[in-house]
């Protein structure tokens, strides 16, 4: 665990953040307040999903989208 004063942390923020990747960092203020700085990994995006294998072509997908959109354009009670 590394300890920095507020002034040191402010002057060398980049180095302090690099240190926090490896170990916990404490930052002490003149008034006695102490803050802990730890590195957090970001979670994956909910949109980061694996792809699927399919035999559908681009044209098949475009046709399906066009068909689904045209169904929404029918008047109520139509068909």
C-alpha positions, 0 to 999 in steps of 0.5 A: 500500500502506497501513501501520498499526500494530497499535493503529491497525488495532485502533482503526479496523478498519472503515476498515482493512478498507475500505482493504483492498478497494482496496489491500494493507494492512500491519499492523505489531506492536511486536515487528516482525512484519508482516502483510499484509491483502488483500481476497478475493472469495468464490466462488459457491455450488455451488448457484447454478445457472441455472434451466431452462425447462420446460413441467412444471407444479407438479402434474406435479412433485408427481406425479413425486415421489409416484410415485418415493417410492411405488416405494421402498415396494415390498417387495423382489422386488415388481412 
